[in-house]
């Protein structure tokens, strides 16, 4: 069993070092910016939907 674990660790290390293509710093920065903008956009959409829903529900519950 110890041999299997050791072999697994060696193969994992070999794959991570030699077979995986890691992004460059610039690619990683660009991806982070895209994720940030997408998250802000989704948060804004959810906020607007919540505000509209709250406005509608207040008119239903407490009509003027």
OpenMM code with the backbone's topology and positions (N, CA, C; nanometers):
from openmm import Vec3, app, unit

residues = "UNK UNK UNK UNK UNK UNK UNK UNK UNK UNK UNK UNK UNK UNK UNK UNK UNK UNK UNK UNK UNK UNK UNK UNK UNK UNK UNK UNK UNK UNK UNK UNK UNK UNK UNK UNK UNK UNK UNK UNK UNK UNK UNK UNK UNK UNK UNK UNK UNK UNK UNK UNK UNK UNK UNK UNK UNK UNK UNK UNK UNK UNK UNK UNK".split()
positions = [
    Vec3(0.0821, -0.1193, 0.0000),
    Vec3(0.0000, 0.0000, 0.0000),
    Vec3(0.0871, 0.1266, 0.0000),
    Vec3(0.1950, 0.1262, 0.0774),
    Vec3(0.2848, 0.2422, 0.0827),
    Vec3(0.3444, 0.2696, -0.0547),
    Vec3(0.3738, 0.1639, -0.1290),
    Vec3(0.4295, 0.1782, -0.2636),
    Vec3(0.3288, 0.2465, -0.3568),
    Vec3(0.2004, 0.2137, -0.3424),
    Vec3(0.0964, 0.2763, -0.4252),
    Vec3(0.0861, 0.4259, -0.3974),
    Vec3(0.0910, 0.4622, -0.2695),
    Vec3(0.0825, 0.6037, -0.2318),
    Vec3(0.2040, 0.6794, -0.2844),
    Vec3(0.3201, 0.6226, -0.2702),
    Vec3(0.4432, 0.6852, -0.3184),
    Vec3(0.4383, 0.7023, -0.4696),
    Vec3(0.3949, 0.5980, -0.5390),
    Vec3(0.3847, 0.6038, -0.6850),
    Vec3(0.2842, 0.7109, -0.7276),
    Vec3(0.1725, 0.7181, -0.6581),
    Vec3(0.0708, 0.8190, -0.6884),
    Vec3(0.1277, 0.9600, -0.6712),
    Vec3(0.1994, 0.9824, -0.5640),
    Vec3(0.2589, 1.1146, -0.5384),
    Vec3(0.3604, 1.1512, -0.6459),
    Vec3(0.4429, 1.0571, -0.6870),
    Vec3(0.5423, 1.0832, -0.7906),
    Vec3(0.4749, 1.1154, -0.9239),
    Vec3(0.3724, 1.0394, -0.9587),
    Vec3(0.3015, 1.0644, -1.0842),
    Vec3(0.2287, 1.1986, -1.0815),
    Vec3(0.1725, 1.2332, -0.9675),
    Vec3(0.1040, 1.3622, -0.9545),
    Vec3(0.2020, 1.4772, -0.9706),
    Vec3(0.3154, 1.4657, -0.9057),
    Vec3(0.4184, 1.5688, -0.9160),
    Vec3(0.4658, 1.5820, -1.0609),
    Vec3(0.4909, 1.4706, -1.1257),
    Vec3(0.5373, 1.4723, -1.2641),
    Vec3(0.4349, 1.5398, -1.3549),
    Vec3(0.3091, 1.5092, -1.3335),
    Vec3(0.2051, 1.5705, -1.4156),
    Vec3(0.1969, 1.7212, -1.3919),
    Vec3(0.2029, 1.7634, -1.2661),
    Vec3(0.1944, 1.9064, -1.2354),
    Vec3(0.3128, 1.9857, -1.2894),
    Vec3(0.4302, 1.9242, -1.2875),
    Vec3(0.5511, 1.9958, -1.3298),
    Vec3(0.5681, 1.9941, -1.4814),
    Vec3(0.5396, 1.8805, -1.5446),
    Vec3(0.5736, 1.8655, -1.6858),
    Vec3(0.4551, 1.8683, -1.7822),
    Vec3(0.3349, 1.8406, -1.7370),
    Vec3(0.2231, 1.8283, -1.8309),
    Vec3(0.1196, 1.9395, -1.8194),
    Vec3(0.1127, 2.0061, -1.7074),
    Vec3(0.0142, 2.1116, -1.6882),
    Vec3(0.0680, 2.2415, -1.7463),
    Vec3(-0.0177, 2.3124, -1.8210),
    Vec3(0.0252, 2.4435, -1.8711),
    Vec3(-0.0302, 2.5498, -1.7771),
    Vec3(0.0589, 2.6152, -1.7066),
    Vec3(0.0209, 2.7163, -1.6097),
    Vec3(0.0064, 2.8499, -1.6790),
    Vec3(-0.0895, 2.9321, -1.6379),
    Vec3(-0.1060, 3.0640, -1.7001),
    Vec3(0.0081, 3.1573, -1.6608),
    Vec3(0.0329, 3.2530, -1.7494),
    Vec3(0.1339, 3.3538, -1.7167),
    Vec3(0.0728, 3.4519, -1.6172),
    Vec3(0.1566, 3.5359, -1.5611),
    Vec3(0.1083, 3.6348, -1.4642),
    Vec3(0.0070, 3.7290, -1.5292),
    Vec3(0.0331, 3.7684, -1.6552),
    Vec3(-0.0574, 3.8581, -1.7261),
    Vec3(-0.1920, 3.7899, -1.7526),
    Vec3(-0.1902, 3.6645, -1.7954),
    Vec3(-0.3151, 3.5913, -1.8187),
    Vec3(-0.3953, 3.5776, -1.6892),
    Vec3(-0.3251, 3.5509, -1.5813),
    Vec3(-0.3909, 3.5364, -1.4515),
    Vec3(-0.4530, 3.6689, -1.4066),
    Vec3(-0.3828, 3.7791, -1.4271),
    Vec3(-0.4352, 3.9115, -1.3927),
    Vec3(-0.5590, 3.9441, -1.4753),
    Vec3(-0.5516, 3.9169, -1.6047),
    Vec3(-0.6661, 3.9441, -1.6917),
    Vec3(-0.7876, 3.8607, -1.6498),
    Vec3(-0.7660, 3.7360, -1.6175),
    Vec3(-0.8758, 3.6493, -1.5739),
    Vec3(-0.9359, 3.7008, -1.4429),
    Vec3(-0.8513, 3.7466, -1.3527),
    Vec3(-0.9003, 3.7989, -1.2249),
    Vec3(-0.9856, 3.9232, -1.2466),
    Vec3(-0.9456, 4.0087, -1.3394),
    Vec3(-1.0225, 4.1299, -1.3691),
    Vec3(-1.1578, 4.0922, -1.4299),
    Vec3(-1.1587, 3.9948, -1.5189),
    Vec3(-1.2846, 3.9502, -1.5795),
    Vec3(-1.3783, 3.8962, -1.4720),
    Vec3(-1.3253, 3.8159, -1.3816),
    Vec3(-1.4070, 3.7604, -1.2732),
    Vec3(-1.4596, 3.8724, -1.1832),
    Vec3(-1.3773, 3.9708, -1.1543),
    Vec3(-1.4199, 4.0841, -1.0714),
    Vec3(-1.5351, 4.1595, -1.1361),
    Vec3(-1.5214, 4.1938, -1.2642),
    Vec3(-1.6277, 4.2667, -1.3333),
    Vec3(-1.7549, 4.1835, -1.3444),
    Vec3(-1.7409, 4.0559, -1.3737),
    Vec3(-1.8584, 3.9693, -1.3837),
    Vec3(-1.9292, 3.9604, -1.2484),
    Vec3(-1.8530, 3.9495, -1.1407),
    Vec3(-1.9121, 3.9420, -1.0064),
    Vec3(-1.9854, 4.0716, -0.9721),
    Vec3(-1.9251, 4.1858, -1.0045),
    Vec3(-1.9902, 4.3134, -0.9783),
    Vec3(-2.1185, 4.3282, -1.0604),
    Vec3(-2.1140, 4.2867, -1.1856),
    Vec3(-2.2319, 4.2943, -1.2718),
    Vec3(-2.3447, 4.2065, -1.2175),
    Vec3(-2.3130, 4.0853, -1.1788),
    Vec3(-2.4146, 3.9945, -1.1243),
    Vec3(-2.4699, 4.0500, -0.9936),
    Vec3(-2.3835, 4.1050, -0.9089),
    Vec3(-2.4308, 4.1652, -0.7834),
    Vec3(-2.5251, 4.2810, -0.8117),
    Vec3(-2.4943, 4.3632, -0.9115),
    Vec3(-2.5807, 4.4750, -0.9478),
    Vec3(-2.7159, 4.4251, -0.9988),
    Vec3(-2.7159, 4.3230, -1.0817),
    Vec3(-2.8407, 4.2672, -1.1332),
    Vec3(-2.9256, 4.2122, -1.0188),
    Vec3(-2.8647, 4.1393, -0.9274),
    Vec3(-2.9382, 4.0840, -0.8135),
    Vec3(-2.9929, 4.1971, -0.7263),
    Vec3(-2.9134, 4.3000, -0.7034),
    Vec3(-2.9597, 4.4149, -0.6237),
    Vec3(-3.0809, 4.4819, -0.6893),
    Vec3(-3.0739, 4.5027, -0.8203),
    Vec3(-3.1859, 4.5656, -0.8904),
    Vec3(-3.3108, 4.4785, -0.8856),
    Vec3(-3.2944, 4.3491, -0.9051),
    Vec3(-3.4095, 4.2585, -0.8980),
    Vec3(-3.4701, 4.2601, -0.7576),
    Vec3(-3.3865, 4.2617, -0.6572),
    Vec3(-3.4338, 4.2644, -0.5189),
    Vec3(-3.5076, 4.3951, -0.4894),
    Vec3(-3.4543, 4.5053, -0.5387),
    Vec3(-3.5185, 4.6349, -0.5158),
    Vec3(-3.6558, 4.6407, -0.5826),
    Vec3(-3.6636, 4.5917, -0.7055),
    Vec3(-3.7923, 4.5903, -0.7760),
    Vec3(-3.8905, 4.5002, -0.7019),
    Vec3(-3.8462, 4.3823, -0.6627),
    Vec3(-3.9328, 4.2893, -0.5907),
    Vec3(-3.9807, 4.3515, -0.4593),
    Vec3(-3.8904, 4.4176, -0.3877),
    Vec3(-3.9282, 4.4823, -0.2621),
    Vec3(-4.0322, 4.5915, -0.2875),
    Vec3(-4.0118, 4.6724, -0.3906),
    Vec3(-4.1065, 4.7794, -0.4238),
    Vec3(-4.2450, 4.7217, -0.4556),
    Vec3(-4.2483, 4.6168, -0.5356),
    Vec3(-4.3756, 4.5542, -0.5724),
    Vec3(-4.4432, 4.4943, -0.4501),
    Vec3(-4.3675, 4.4240, -0.3680),
    Vec3(-4.4266, 4.3595, -0.2498),
    Vec3(-4.4767, 4.4635, -0.1498),
    Vec3(-4.4068, 4.5732, -0.1338),
    Vec3(-4.4537, 4.6782, -0.0431),
    Vec3(-4.5838, 4.7393, -0.0932),
    Vec3(-4.5990, 4.7534, -0.2249),
    Vec3(-4.7246, 4.8037, -0.2799),
    Vec3(-4.8382, 4.7047, -0.2576),
    Vec3(-4.8086, 4.5777, -0.2597),
    Vec3(-4.9114, 4.4760, -0.2381),
    Vec3(-4.9486, 4.4687, -0.0902),
    Vec3(-4.8504, 4.4694, -0.0028),
    Vec3(-4.8742, 4.4531, 0.1407),
    Vec3(-4.9267, 4.5828, 0.2031),
    Vec3(-4.8670, 4.6957, 0.1681),
    Vec3(-4.9058, 4.8248, 0.2243),
    Vec3(-4.9497, 4.9185, 0.1120),
    Vec3(-5.0661, 4.8967, 0.0552),
    Vec3(-5.1083, 4.9856, -0.0556),
    Vec3(-5.1347, 5.1278, -0.0032),
    Vec3(-5.1130, 5.2255, -0.0870),
    Vec3(-5.1305, 5.3652, -0.0479),
    Vec3(-5.2727, 5.4092, -0.0679),
] * unit.nanometer
topology = app.Topology()
chain = topology.addChain("A")
for resn in residues:
    res = topology.addResidue(resn, chain)
    for name in ("N", "CA", "C"):
        topology.addAtom(name, app.Element.getBySymbol(name[0]), res)
